[in-house]
Amino acid sequence: MNTIWIVMPILIVLMFLLGTELNGEAFKNVLRNPKAVILGMIGQIVLLPTIAFVLACLLDMPPIYFLGLVLVASCPGGSSSNVFSMLVNGNVALSVTLTAVSSVLTLFTLPIIMEFVSNFVSHSAGVSIELPVGKLLMQNLVLLFVPLMAGWSFRYWKPAHAAIVGKVLGKMAFPALMTLALLFFLQYTQEIIANFHLIGLACALLILASMACSSLLSKAGRLTDATRRTIIIEVGMQNAAQSIAIASSPFIFNSGEMAIPAIIYALLMNVILLLYVLKFKYSNKRK
């Protein structure tokens, strides 16, 4: 069973849900707070893939997992980031803005990053890995941009109905992702267990390093604490469903093994960011 036929509907629903959360304030926030948006984009689009690439080289990861790690690092826009931002008293409007903007920018940045990494791995490991850039762009348009715009249009024309649908889909999003993770684990149990020590280490280091670097980036930009916490979460949370869809798609990489880093990353990012939330709650309570 190819997981693409499970992840595609989930990804479409998640992007439609994001679209229903967009309003004029989300777009005005780009002009109102450009420094925070730019620094957030640098963290998501530049910082995280770079850290993933360096870690994959240092850990001497096999080509298929090398590509998978950089792939999940290149898919920003975690569906639960706005919820986590709310839990740490962050800037939720900024969180929605960053998720939406990064999802659109990914249409252009992802093919560039993955083509570079595919060529690097092919050259260094002596294997032939080709990336059909046109098919990747087309799949992202269908699975990301179209449902995002559909959700935004639905909210624009039917705001009351969109609010109801958004609440229902919002409750379904996390269970759907966890169901996908469970099904994927059952399908690739041996591969995940055999390589968890390497991929788990890489994903954990990637999440922690991205959180630390995005915090330093925010402090360098003299952003408020609430904005800094939002950017930390936005950079740390990735669109694992998008990464799985690209890795397992028969039109692109057609590799379930390449999606394993995304599954492990999705599990670890929720655990690590939940600990970050608990740490904030504890510190805030002491104050």
Disulfide bonds with the S-S distance in Angstrom:
none
